[in-house]
Structures are given as C-alpha cells and as structure tokens.
Amino acid sequence: MEHNTKIAGKNVLITAGAQGIGESITRHFIDSGAHVAIHYFSSADTANELTAYAKSKGLKAVAISGDLTKEADANALVEQTVDALGSLDILINNAGSLVARKLLNEMEAEFWHKVMDINLTSMMFVTRAAAPHLAKKEHSSIVNLASLAGRKGGHPGSLVYSTSKGAILTFTRALSTELGAQGTRVNAVSPGLILGTSFHNTHTTKESAAETTAGIPIQRAGNAADVARAVLYLASEYDGFITGATLDINGGVYNM
C-alpha cells in the first residue's frame, strides 16, 4: 500500500468507515499517518479493530456509532470527532446503501424516502455539521462517494439508489462553489463495479458481475483499494486546484 505523505498528521472523519470501500479508505488514511474518526452503524468489531490498528501506529483514533439519517446522530458524530481529534481537516462521506432492488411499479413512498435519507440526507447532515470545523483550517477537503449508477442510471431495480447518487454529483458541484471561499474543496468519486464488498455480495449476482466485467475495457472489476487510492488523492490535494470534480473509477466502461 502506497503512503501519501501529504496526509500525515491530518484529522479525518470517514462515515461508514468500517466496511467495504469505507474500510479500505480508513486503512489507507491510517497507513498514510492520518488521525481517524471511524463512523459505523453495524460494523462495531471492525471499527474497533481499525481503531486499535491506528493507535498501534501512534495515531489518534476513535470509533463512533450512529444512524446518520437522524440529525442528532450526525451532529453528535462531528462533535465527538472534534473532541477526540482536536480539529477536522478532511471529511469522507462514504455512508450509503441500495437497501433492496425495487422497480418503479413496486416503489412505495416510504422506501423512496428511506434510500434518499441514507444516501443523500445523511450526507447533508454530516457535511453541514462539519463545515464550520473545516472552515477553521486554511486548507480542508471533502470527498463524497457517488456511483457509476449516478451517471448511467444503474441496473433495473436501482431507481432510487441511482437517483440519489446522481444527486450527490450535483451536491458536490454546488457545495464546491458554496464552500470554496472558506478554503474547503469538495470532490466526488464515482466507482463502477467494485467486487469483494458487502454491497455487491448482497445485490449483484455472479452472472451479472461476469456480464458487467466482460464489458469493461481493462477486463477486470475494481476492488476497494482502487477507490481508496483515488479518495486519498483527492483528499490530499488540500492546497490544490481540484474542486467540484468527479473522478470516475470504472475501468473505462463509461467516461465523459
């Protein structure tokens, strides 16, 4: 794993930082010398393991549970992060889920709002709470996790998930304009087929994965580390000129 020395000593909050892509992102930050606050919803054991791993390297680390669709939990997450780390340099908005596949004719309002809240409203809550702390730093950074589904529309049954991920792309652009003056850059990554995560283990069949992989120009699916390296890069350019951008990570299957 390559180390990013520009990250050393930075204070980072990663939502859903103890499973799948989030776990890989957290490990990459730790290995680059960052102090981490690891949010989790159900992955307590992994969150505690990551905390111990960071502390074994002499870094500050804390694991914090919470339901980020609840405004109070999102606010508490940020406050506990700042209490534990002292300040906040980087926010990684990784929490999200497809939940289940439902077509338009199966869509209940309750399910629509649930997925939107998990993927989009929670991101707004955490970012709103974090922004004043990020503003205290001369250079700070936010990286939002979107999806190729937000570009292409996703596979059947991912209507609300794809819509929420497309909204994250716009959220990123709008927020980069709004927070630019305070010195906070805001970017997104848009992963394609990333195998080996609970998301695809749950929602993608082997047949579907094989069919999708066959259409990827570099002839392989992605992995969590592919995404983590890109997130680390965008976050580390804290004094750079990249903001409002989305980095597509899909092996060349879709580009624009």
C-alpha positions, 0 to 999 in steps of 0.5 A: 500500500502506497503512503501519501505523505501529504496526509500525515498528521491530518484529522479525518472523519470517514462515515461508514468507515468500517466496511467495504470501500469505507474500510479500505479508505480508513486503512489507507488514511491510517497507513498514510499517518492520518488521525481517524474518526471511524463512523459505523452503524453495524460494523462495531468489531471492525471499527474497533479493530481499525481503531486499535490498528491506528493507535498501534501506529501512534495515531489518534483514533476513535470509533463512533456509532450512529444512524446518520439519517437522524440529525442528532446522530450526525451532529453528535458524530462531528462533535465527538470527532472534534473532541477526540481529534482536536480539529477536522481537516478532511471529511469522507462521506462514504455512508450509503446503501441500495437497501433492496432492488425495487422497480418503479411499479413496486416503489412505495413512498416510504422506501423512496424516502428511506434510500434518499435519507441514507444516501443523500440526507445523511450526507447533508447532515454530516457535511453541514455539521462539519463545515464550520470545523473545516472552515477553521483550517486554511486548507480542508477537503471533502470527498463524497462517494457517488456511483457509476449508477449516478451517471448511467442510471444503474441496473433495473431495480436501482431507481432510487439508489441511482437517483440519489447518487446522481444527486450527490454529483450535483451536491458536490458541484454546488457545495464546491462553489458554496464552500470554496471561499472558506478554503474547503474543496469538495470532490466526488468519486464515482466507482463502477463495479467494485467486487469483494464488498458487502454491497455487491455480495448482497445485490449483484449476482455472479452472472451479472458481475461476469456480464458487467466485467466482460464489458469493461475495457481493462477486463477486470472489476475494481476492488476497494483499494482502487477507490481508496487510492483515488479518495486519498488523492483527492483528499490530499490535494488540500492546497490544490486546484481540484474542486467540484470534480468527479473522478470516475473509477470504472475501468473505462466502461463509461467516461465523459 
